[in-house]
Amino acid sequence: MTATTIAFLSVQGSVFAVWAFVAFRSLFRLLALLRHRSGQAIPGARATLSAPRLFLTDPRFGPDRKALALLTPLLLILSLTFAASR
């Protein structure tokens, strides 16, 4: 592996780590909100089915939506760029 490849993969890995952190933090925050709303440790089907709409509309998830909207295309571009260079 060349130094350029290692540097590129390091950047890609760092972007993925941030993306995964934001995604899982969003999921756990959403689960906590659903638990609070339903009053149950494991929310039922109705609460689970409302989760995507809640994530997309609730202002509390605005920063997470923005971060994922920026990081997802960046991660895809990095992956495609690396694949095209092979």
N, C-alpha and C positions, 0 to 999 in steps of 0.2 A: 504494500500500500504506500502510496506517495503521501507527502505532507499535505498536499492540497486535498486529497481524498479524506484524510483524517480530519482536517479542519472543516471540510464541508459536512461530513457526518456528525461532527461535534455540534455544529450549528443546527443541523436538522434534528439531532437528538435533544438539544436544548429547547427548541421550539416545540417538539413533541411533548417534552416533560411539562412545559407550561400549559400546553393544550390539555393534557391529561389532568393536571391539577385543577384547572378551571372547570373541566367537564365533570369530574367526580365531585368537586366542591358543590357544583350546581345540583347534581343528583342528590347529594346528601342533604342540602338545604331544602330541596323540593320535598324529599321524603319527610323531613322534620315538619315542614309546613302541612303536608297531607296528614301526618299523625296528629298534629295539633287540631286541625279542622275536623277530622273524623273522630277524635277521642279514642282511637284504637292504636295499639302498637303496630299492627299490620293493617294498613288501610285496605278497604274492600275494593271490589272491581269498579264501582262508580267513582271513587276517589282516584284510583289509578288511571282510569280513562280520562279524567279531567286534567291530569298532570301536564300533558303537552300544551293544552290551551293556557293553563295557569303559567307555565314557564314562558310562553310567548307573549302574554299580556300583562302579567304582574310587574309593576315598576321595580320591585325588589330584585328582579332578575335582569334588569336592563344592562348593568355593567357586564354581567356574564354573557348575555346575548351579544353585546358589542365585541367583547374579547374573543368569543368563539367565531363570530363573523369575520374577524380579522385574522385569527390564527389558522382557521381551517383552510382558506385558500392559500395562505402562505405555506402551510405544511404540504399541501398538494403541489404547489409550484416547486418547492424544494425537492419533493420526491420525483416529480416528472423531470426536473432538470438533472438530477443525479442519474436517473435511469437513462436519459437521453445521452449522457456523457459516457456511458458504458459501451 
